[in-house]
């Protein structure tokens, strides 16, 4: 089970990030987690939001380049080495992690992590087989 991530292409110039976030605020879309990867020319804003479809539509209305991607949200032990255990499982089965970022808020005593791999479905099953919890969309969007 995957969740939808909103990815927004941002020109690296003053006000672009603010404008994107302002649109979400005006549409009452809550950001659950985010990450920005940037270069000198542009950035990619990746977000888990309360309503990814609406976020995509509203940002596109304002001429932002937006896409949706399926990613995994997993629970890891909130202690040193908790994330390493999950990554070790994927590494040993040749599943490349393309990017990763964490949630600011926790649902339980475990930490929530968003990750995208070369094959999310295979990675999901590998993690489940090893006892990791995969968070369903309805829980993540409503944190």
N, C-alpha and C positions, 0 to 999 in steps of 0.2 A: 504494500500500500504506500503510495507516494503522496506528497503534497505539492501544491503549485507554488512555484517561486516566480516572482515578478522581476524581470531584468530590464533595466532602463539604461539606454545609451545616453551619456551626458557629455556634452562638449565641456572641456575644462576651461570654463569662463565664469566669471562672477555671476551669482544669482541662479544658475541652472539647478543646482541641488535644492536650494530654497524653493524654487518654483515647483519642482516635482513634489516635494513634501507638502507644500502649501495646497496643492491640488488634492492630495490625499486627505489632508485635514478638513478641507471644505466639503469633501464627500463623506466625511465621518468614517474613513477607513483607517484602522489602527495598525501600526507597524508592530509586528511581533519580534522580528529579528532583521538585521541588515548587515551588509558588508559592501564596501566600495573598493574596487581595484582600479588603479588609475595609472595613466601615463602622462606625459607633458601635454598631450593633445586631447585626451578624452578619458572618461571613467565609465565603469560598468557598476551601476547600483543594483545589488541583488537584495531582494526583500521577501520576507514572509509576512503577509498582511492578512487582515481579517476577511477581506473579500477580494481575492486576486483577479477575478473576471472583471469586476467593476473598476478596480484599479487600472487594469490594462485599458479598458474602454475610455476612462476619463483622461488618462495620460495621453493616449493616442489622439483624443479630441484636441489636445493642446500641442500637437505636432511632436511629441516625444516618440522616439523609436523604442518600442516595448515588445518584449516577448515573454511567454510563459514557459517554464521548464519544470519537469517533474524531478523532485529531489526527495531524499529520505530525511526524516526527523527521527533520531534515535535517542534513547535514554542511555546514559553512561554513568557509572559510579562517580559521584562527586568527591573524588579523592585523587591524589597523585597516581597516575597510571591508568585511570579509568578510561580515558580516550585511547590510550596506547593499546589496551586490550582489544578494542574493536578494530583499530587499524591493523593490528597484528593478524587478526583473522582474515581481513581482506587482503593484506599483503601476501600471506601464505597461500592464498587461492588466486593470486595474480590479478586481483581487482584493483585497478589504478584509481586512486582518489583524485579527482580533478580539482575540486576546491571544497573548503569546509569553513563553517563559522558557527558560532554558538548563540543560543538564546540568552537574553538578559534575565529572564524570569524562569523559575523552576516550578513544575507542577507537583513534584514529589521531592524526595530526598536525593533524587538523581538530577544530573545536569542534562539539558537538551542540546543536541548538536544537529546541525543541518549539514548533510554532505551529498555530493554528487559524484558518482563513479562512472566508469566506462560502461557499466551494465547495472543499473540500479536494481533491477528485478533479481538478478543473481546475487548481488550484494545483500539485498534485503533478506533473501532466504538463508544465506550463509550466517548472517547475524542472528536471525531467529533461531536457527539450529543450535547456535551457541548460547542461547538464553537472553539475547538482547531484546528489548521492547522497541517496536516500531510504532511511532505515534500516528494515529489516524488523523486525517485532515480536519474532521469536525472538532477534535480536541485542540489541535494546534491553532486553528483560526479563532477559537473562542477563549484562548488563555487570557 
